[in-house]
Amino acid sequence: MEYQLIALDMDGTLLDSKKRVLPSSTAAIDEAVAAGKVVAISSGRCPEMIKMDRAAFPQVRYAICGSGSAIYDFQEQRLLRESTLDHALLETALAACSGEDYLSEAFSGTGFFFASDMVERMPHYFMGIYQTLYGSMGTPCADFSERLHDPAFPVQKFNLHFGSPEARDRVYERLAGAPLELAYMDEASLELSPIGVNKGSGVLALAELLGIPREATVAVGDSDNDLPMLREVGLGVAMGNANENARAVAAVQVADNDHDGVAEAIHRFLLGGEGVSDEGGLRA
């Protein structure tokens, strides 16, 4: 089947190691859209975070945000679909972090919210590279803790950033039996989403909205929160810099995020007609 939609992760995929979109990626996206294909972002970020880089991919209309918890239409500037965490599960997550050194943020609506002192503290939590993004696009709140405990505050996704990977592992183990989607990200961060909500469900939900069959979808990613979409779409593509888990799940691999991997994926699979045969080998 000819592929019609490609979903691109951002960090580690569309963004290079310096958090920039390569010119080759922009050119390939423009070429694909001009050919009538759908190029979508599929990210752990919320819409406001994605907007910071959108000048590099203005032709992209749709974004699967918050690791599948929201689908955003840039053209109409509105959420097409969203899922939120049960408040009791948010309380469970906060209790699991008791005694640990961590920061957190909550995705709500099209934006994200965090404690007023978070940005200045981010380097200690392996998040220094995101300080400019958070400082310009996020909403610091003096009453952030109170918001998290308020059932009237809807949370699509909850991110935890720890002072060490070991602390993240401990909290992951404490939450392993809870009805939550848990995924590692970055050096020592953990993202929590509603059960059954992940990048895979998000990509397939967008495909359904657009009338595109699963078999005609492609996803490109590099890390653990990309695993569901790499498994569930028609063709999962791992970046050359992908971790071991992503490489094991993906059907094929392209160059890394500093060496035109996204452009390669678009040209080979979305535009070039290359794919995987029923026997598991590449087909022209």
Beta strands, then each sheet from edge to edge (+ up, - down):
strand 1: 5-8
strand 2: 38-42
strand 3: 62-65
strand 4: 70-73
strand 5: 78-82
strand 6: 102-108
strand 7: 111-115
strand 8: 139-141
strand 9: 157-162
strand 10: 180-185
strand 11: 189-194
strand 12: 217-221
strand 13: 235-238
strand 14: 252-253
strand 15: 275-276
strand 16: 282-283
sheet 1: 5+ 4- 3+ 2+ 1+ 12+ 13+ 14+
sheet 2: 8+ 7+ 6- 9+ 11- 10+
sheet 3: 15+ 16-
end
